[in-house]
Amino acid sequence: MVSSLALAVGSLVAQPAQAQVSKDLTICESGDCDRQLSQLEQLARKGSGDAAAVVALAYASGDGVAQDQAKAERFIEQGARRRNPLAMYVIADWYQRGFVLPQDVAKSQLWLDRSVEAGYAPALYLKATQLLAASTATEQQQAVPLLERAAEQRLLTAMYALARLKQTGTLMEQDLPGAGKLFARLARSGHKDAGQQLQRINQQLQGTQFAKTDEAKLLRQAEQSVERITVTADASLYRTQLDRLVNQLDASGSFDNRSIGSRIRGVGCADTGSPCAVSSPSKGQSSLGDVLSGSRGGN
C-alpha cells in the first residue's frame, strides 16, 4: 500500500541507509509542515512532478494537511501526466487497490509499466515479482534484468532477491561470490537475514579455489565485522528532508514564475539528483512517513 509521505520524500532525497520508520508515525502535526507543503504545492502547480507526487501523498494520508482525496487525485494525476517516476508508481498502486482512484487493474499495470520504463527502482522490483510469479520460465527469466537494474540503484529488496537467485542458482548460474557481496552490503545496512546468509555462503566457499582469493578474504572479514545498527528516524528528521526537497527543486531553476503552464514538462527525481528509490516497495507508500524513510544499501 502506497500511502506514507515519509517514504515518498525519502525516495527523493538522500537518507541514512539504516533509517527505519514506524507505520503509525505522523510527520507533520500542529502546522509543523505548513511552510514546506505550501511551497511544494506551489512547485507542483509550476510543473514539478516530484512535488506533485509528494503533495498528492500528503492529501491522501492527511499528514500535514486536511485529508482530501479529491486533491490527492488531482495532484497524483498531474504528476503522472508529467511522467514523474514516483507519481506513476503511486498511481499504479492506487488503481490496483481502489484507493483514492476507482479500482482498475488494467490502468494499474499501464502506469506500473511506464514507471518501469522510467527506471524507477521500486517499480522495477514490483514488476520483477510479478514476472517471478508467472507460470512460464520465459516470463520468469525476464525478471532477472529488472532486479539487476533495481539492485544497481541499491534498492534493498531487489538486492536481497537477486542475492538469493545467485545463491541458489535460480534462473541463472549459481554465483556464491556474487551473492556474498550483495549479502555483505545488505548486512552493513542492517538487513535482518543478510548476515546469516553471508555466513552460510562463506561456509559453502570453504575448500574451494575462490577461498584463497582476496575477494574471499573480504567476505570473511565482512561477516566478522558486520554491526547491525538501526537508526530510528523521527518526525523532525523527516521535516528536515521536506526542506531539502524544497531546496533541491527550487535550486533547479526549472520552476520559477515564467515556467507556469501546461506545456512545462515536470522534472522527475533523476533530474533533481535524487536517488529515486525506497526501501520497502512491497509495503507501499501513501503517507509522509513511508516516503521519507526511503533507504538504499551501503557501498
CORCOR-V728730 format. One record per residue. N is the residue number from 0. RES is the residue in three letters. OMEGA is omega in radians with two decimals (999 if undefined). D_CENTER is the distance of its C-alpha to the mean C-alpha in Angstrom with 1 decimal. Layout:
n = <N & N>
res = <RES & RES>
omega = <OMEGA & OMEGA>
d_center = <D_CENTER & D_CENTER>
This chain:
n = <0 & 1 & 2 & 3 & 4 & 5 & 6 & 7 & 8 & 9 & 10 & 11 & 12 & 13 & 14 & 15 & 16 & 17 & 18 & 19 & 20 & 21 & 22 & 23 & 24 & 25 & 26 & 27 & 28 & 29 & 30 & 31 & 32 & 33 & 34 & 35 & 36 & 37 & 38 & 39 & 40 & 41 & 42 & 43 & 44 & 45 & 46 & 47 & 48 & 49 & 50 & 51 & 52 & 53 & 54 & 55 & 56 & 57 & 58 & 59 & 60 & 61 & 62 & 63 & 64 & 65 & 66 & 67 & 68 & 69 & 70 & 71 & 72 & 73 & 74 & 75 & 76 & 77 & 78 & 79 & 80 & 81 & 82 & 83 & 84 & 85 & 86 & 87 & 88 & 89 & 90 & 91 & 92 & 93 & 94 & 95 & 96 & 97 & 98 & 99 & 100 & 101 & 102 & 103 & 104 & 105 & 106 & 107 & 108 & 109 & 110 & 111 & 112 & 113 & 114 & 115 & 116 & 117 & 118 & 119 & 120 & 121 & 122 & 123 & 124 & 125 & 126 & 127 & 128 & 129 & 130 & 131 & 132 & 133 & 134 & 135 & 136 & 137 & 138 & 139 & 140 & 141 & 142 & 143 & 144 & 145 & 146 & 147 & 148 & 149 & 150 & 151 & 152 & 153 & 154 & 155 & 156 & 157 & 158 & 159 & 160 & 161 & 162 & 163 & 164 & 165 & 166 & 167 & 168 & 169 & 170 & 171 & 172 & 173 & 174 & 175 & 176 & 177 & 178 & 179 & 180 & 181 & 182 & 183 & 184 & 185 & 186 & 187 & 188 & 189 & 190 & 191 & 192 & 193 & 194 & 195 & 196 & 197 & 198 & 199 & 200 & 201 & 202 & 203 & 204 & 205 & 206 & 207 & 208 & 209 & 210 & 211 & 212 & 213 & 214 & 215 & 216 & 217 & 218 & 219 & 220 & 221 & 222 & 223 & 224 & 225 & 226 & 227 & 228 & 229 & 230 & 231 & 232 & 233 & 234 & 235 & 236 & 237 & 238 & 239 & 240 & 241 & 242 & 243 & 244 & 245 & 246 & 247 & 248 & 249 & 250 & 251 & 252 & 253 & 254 & 255 & 256 & 257 & 258 & 259 & 260 & 261 & 262 & 263 & 264 & 265 & 266 & 267 & 268 & 269 & 270 & 271 & 272 & 273 & 274 & 275 & 276 & 277 & 278 & 279 & 280 & 281 & 282 & 283 & 284 & 285 & 286 & 287 & 288 & 289 & 290 & 291 & 292 & 293 & 294 & 295 & 296 & 297 & 298>
res = <MET & VAL & SER & SER & LEU & ALA & LEU & ALA & VAL & GLY & SER & LEU & VAL & ALA & GLN & PRO & ALA & GLN & ALA & GLN & VAL & SER & LYS & ASP & LEU & THR & ILE & CYS & GLU & SER & GLY & ASP & CYS & ASP & ARG & GLN & LEU & SER & GLN & LEU & GLU & GLN & LEU & ALA & ARG & LYS & GLY & SER & GLY & ASP & ALA & ALA & ALA & VAL & VAL & ALA & LEU & ALA & TYR & ALA & SER & GLY & ASP & GLY & VAL & ALA & GLN & ASP & GLN & ALA & LYS & ALA & GLU & ARG & PHE & ILE & GLU & GLN & GLY & ALA & ARG & ARG & ARG & ASN & PRO & LEU & ALA & MET & TYR & VAL & ILE & ALA & ASP & TRP & TYR & GLN & ARG & GLY & PHE & VAL & LEU & PRO & GLN & ASP & VAL & ALA & LYS & SER & GLN & LEU & TRP & LEU & ASP & ARG & SER & VAL & GLU & ALA & GLY & TYR & ALA & PRO & ALA & LEU & TYR & LEU & LYS & ALA & THR & GLN & LEU & LEU & ALA & ALA & SER & THR & ALA & THR & GLU & GLN & GLN & GLN & ALA & VAL & PRO & LEU & LEU & GLU & ARG & ALA & ALA & GLU & GLN & ARG & LEU & LEU & THR & ALA & MET & TYR & ALA & LEU & ALA & ARG & LEU & LYS & GLN & THR & GLY & THR & LEU & MET & GLU & GLN & ASP & LEU & PRO & GLY & ALA & GLY & LYS & LEU & PHE & ALA & ARG & LEU & ALA & ARG & SER & GLY & HIS & LYS & ASP & ALA & GLY & GLN & GLN & LEU & GLN & ARG & ILE & ASN & GLN & GLN & LEU & GLN & GLY & THR & GLN & PHE & ALA & LYS & THR & ASP & GLU & ALA & LYS & LEU & LEU & ARG & GLN & ALA & GLU & GLN & SER & VAL & GLU & ARG & ILE & THR & VAL & THR & ALA & ASP & ALA & SER & LEU & TYR & ARG & THR & GLN & LEU & ASP & ARG & LEU & VAL & ASN & GLN & LEU & ASP & ALA & SER & GLY & SER & PHE & ASP & ASN & ARG & SER & ILE & GLY & SER & ARG & ILE & ARG & GLY & VAL & GLY & CYS & ALA & ASP & THR & GLY & SER & PRO & CYS & ALA & VAL & SER & SER & PRO & SER & LYS & GLY & GLN & SER & SER & LEU & GLY & ASP & VAL & LEU & SER & GLY & SER & ARG & GLY & GLY & ASN>
omega = <-3.13 & -3.12 & -3.05 & 3.12 & 3.14 & 3.11 & -3.11 & -3.10 & 3.09 & 3.12 & -3.06 & 3.12 & -3.13 & -3.08 & 3.09 & -3.03 & -3.08 & -3.04 & 3.08 & -3.13 & 3.07 & 3.11 & -3.06 & -3.07 & 3.02 & -3.04 & -2.99 & 3.09 & 3.05 & 3.07 & -3.09 & -3.03 & -3.08 & -3.07 & -3.09 & -3.11 & 3.07 & 3.12 & 3.12 & 3.11 & 3.09 & 3.13 & 3.09 & 3.14 & -3.14 & 3.03 & -3.12 & 3.08 & 3.09 & -3.12 & 3.14 & -3.14 & -3.11 & 3.13 & 3.11 & 3.14 & 3.10 & 3.13 & -3.13 & -3.06 & -3.07 & 3.13 & 3.13 & 3.10 & 3.05 & -3.12 & -3.07 & -3.06 & 3.10 & 3.10 & 3.09 & 3.13 & -3.10 & -3.08 & -3.14 & 3.08 & 3.08 & 3.12 & -3.14 & 3.10 & 3.12 & 3.09 & 3.04 & -3.05 & 3.13 & -3.13 & 3.14 & 3.11 & -3.14 & -3.10 & 3.06 & 3.13 & -3.11 & 3.07 & -3.14 & -3.05 & -3.03 & 3.12 & -3.05 & -3.14 & 3.10 & -3.10 & -3.13 & -3.05 & -3.13 & 3.11 & 3.10 & -3.12 & 3.11 & -3.11 & 3.06 & 3.13 & 3.10 & 3.08 & 3.05 & 3.13 & 3.12 & 3.08 & -3.11 & -2.97 & 3.12 & 3.10 & 3.09 & -3.13 & -3.12 & 3.10 & 3.12 & 3.13 & 3.07 & -3.13 & 3.12 & 3.14 & -3.12 & -3.04 & -3.09 & 3.14 & -3.14 & 3.12 & 3.14 & -3.13 & 3.14 & -3.14 & -3.02 & 3.13 & 3.09 & 3.09 & 3.13 & 3.12 & 3.12 & 3.12 & 3.08 & 3.08 & 3.08 & 3.01 & -2.97 & -3.12 & 3.13 & 3.11 & -3.12 & -3.14 & 3.14 & 3.12 & 3.14 & 3.08 & 3.11 & -3.10 & -3.06 & -3.09 & 3.13 & 3.14 & 3.13 & 3.06 & 3.13 & -3.10 & -3.10 & 3.09 & 3.13 & 3.09 & -3.13 & 3.13 & 3.12 & 3.14 & 3.12 & 3.11 & 3.13 & -3.13 & 3.11 & 3.12 & 3.10 & 3.14 & -2.98 & -2.98 & -2.97 & -3.13 & 3.12 & 3.11 & 3.10 & 3.10 & 3.13 & -3.13 & 3.11 & 3.09 & 3.13 & -3.09 & 3.12 & 3.12 & 3.11 & 3.09 & -3.14 & -3.09 & -3.11 & -3.04 & 3.10 & 3.13 & 3.12 & 3.11 & 3.13 & 3.11 & 3.11 & 3.10 & 3.13 & 3.13 & -3.09 & -2.99 & -3.09 & 3.05 & -3.13 & -3.13 & 3.14 & 3.10 & 3.09 & -3.09 & -3.13 & -3.03 & -3.11 & 3.10 & -3.12 & 3.10 & 3.05 & 3.12 & 3.06 & 3.09 & -3.12 & 3.12 & 3.10 & -3.11 & 3.11 & -3.10 & -3.13 & -3.12 & -3.12 & 3.14 & -3.08 & -2.99 & 3.02 & -3.06 & -3.11 & -3.06 & 3.14 & 3.09 & -3.04 & -3.10 & -3.11 & 3.10 & -3.12 & 3.09 & 3.11 & -3.05 & 3.11 & -3.11 & -3.11 & 3.13 & -3.12 & -3.02 & 3.11 & 3.10 & 3.04 & -3.00 & -3.04 & -3.09 & -3.13 & 3.12 & 3.12 & -3.08 & 3.04 & 3.00 & -3.11 & -3.07 & -3.13 & -3.00 & -3.10 & -3.08 & 3.13 & -3.09 & 3.12 & -3.10 & 3.13 & -3.11 & 999>
d_center = <12.9 & 10.8 & 12.9 & 11.9 & 12.2 & 11.2 & 7.5 & 7.9 & 9.8 & 7.9 & 5.2 & 8.7 & 10.8 & 11.4 & 11.2 & 13.3 & 11.8 & 13.8 & 13.2 & 13.3 & 13.7 & 16.2 & 15.6 & 18.8 & 18.2 & 19.3 & 18.3 & 21.1 & 24.6 & 28.0 & 27.0 & 24.8 & 22.4 & 25.0 & 25.2 & 21.5 & 20.8 & 24.1 & 23.2 & 19.9 & 21.8 & 24.4 & 21.9 & 20.5 & 24.1 & 24.7 & 22.1 & 18.7 & 16.0 & 13.4 & 16.0 & 16.8 & 13.4 & 13.4 & 17.1 & 16.7 & 14.4 & 17.0 & 19.9 & 18.4 & 18.2 & 21.1 & 19.4 & 21.4 & 23.3 & 25.4 & 23.6 & 24.4 & 23.0 & 25.1 & 23.4 & 19.9 & 20.9 & 22.5 & 19.7 & 16.9 & 19.5 & 20.2 & 16.7 & 16.5 & 20.0 & 19.0 & 16.5 & 13.6 & 10.4 & 8.5 & 11.9 & 12.7 & 9.8 & 10.9 & 14.5 & 14.3 & 13.3 & 16.1 & 18.6 & 18.0 & 18.7 & 21.2 & 19.6 & 20.8 & 21.6 & 24.2 & 22.9 & 23.0 & 21.6 & 22.7 & 21.0 & 17.8 & 18.0 & 19.0 & 16.0 & 13.6 & 15.8 & 15.7 & 11.9 & 12.4 & 15.3 & 13.4 & 11.3 & 7.8 & 6.1 & 4.9 & 8.3 & 10.0 & 9.4 & 10.6 & 13.4 & 14.3 & 14.8 & 17.0 & 19.0 & 19.5 & 21.1 & 23.4 & 27.1 & 27.8 & 27.2 & 26.7 & 23.7 & 22.3 & 22.8 & 20.7 & 17.6 & 18.2 & 17.5 & 14.2 & 13.1 & 14.7 & 12.9 & 9.4 & 11.1 & 12.6 & 9.4 & 9.4 & 6.6 & 8.9 & 9.4 & 10.2 & 12.4 & 14.2 & 14.9 & 16.2 & 18.2 & 19.8 & 20.9 & 22.4 & 24.0 & 25.6 & 26.4 & 24.8 & 24.6 & 25.4 & 28.0 & 27.5 & 26.1 & 26.5 & 26.1 & 22.9 & 21.5 & 22.9 & 21.2 & 17.7 & 18.9 & 20.3 & 17.1 & 15.3 & 18.4 & 18.4 & 15.0 & 16.6 & 15.5 & 18.2 & 19.7 & 19.2 & 22.3 & 24.5 & 23.4 & 24.1 & 27.5 & 28.3 & 27.6 & 29.8 & 32.5 & 32.3 & 32.6 & 35.7 & 38.8 & 37.1 & 37.7 & 34.1 & 34.9 & 37.2 & 34.7 & 33.0 & 29.6 & 30.7 & 32.0 & 28.6 & 27.0 & 29.8 & 29.4 & 25.6 & 26.6 & 29.2 & 27.3 & 24.0 & 23.7 & 21.2 & 20.5 & 18.4 & 17.8 & 17.7 & 16.5 & 18.7 & 19.0 & 20.7 & 17.9 & 15.6 & 18.5 & 18.7 & 15.2 & 16.3 & 19.3 & 17.4 & 15.5 & 18.9 & 20.6 & 18.2 & 18.8 & 22.4 & 23.1 & 22.0 & 25.3 & 24.0 & 24.5 & 28.0 & 30.7 & 31.7 & 28.5 & 28.7 & 29.2 & 27.9 & 28.2 & 25.6 & 22.5 & 19.3 & 17.5 & 13.9 & 11.2 & 12.8 & 16.1 & 15.5 & 14.5 & 11.0 & 8.4 & 6.1 & 2.9 & 1.9 & 5.1 & 6.6 & 5.9 & 9.6 & 10.5 & 9.1 & 9.0 & 12.2 & 13.6 & 13.4 & 12.9 & 9.6 & 8.0 & 9.9 & 9.1 & 5.7 & 7.1 & 8.1 & 11.4 & 14.7 & 17.0>
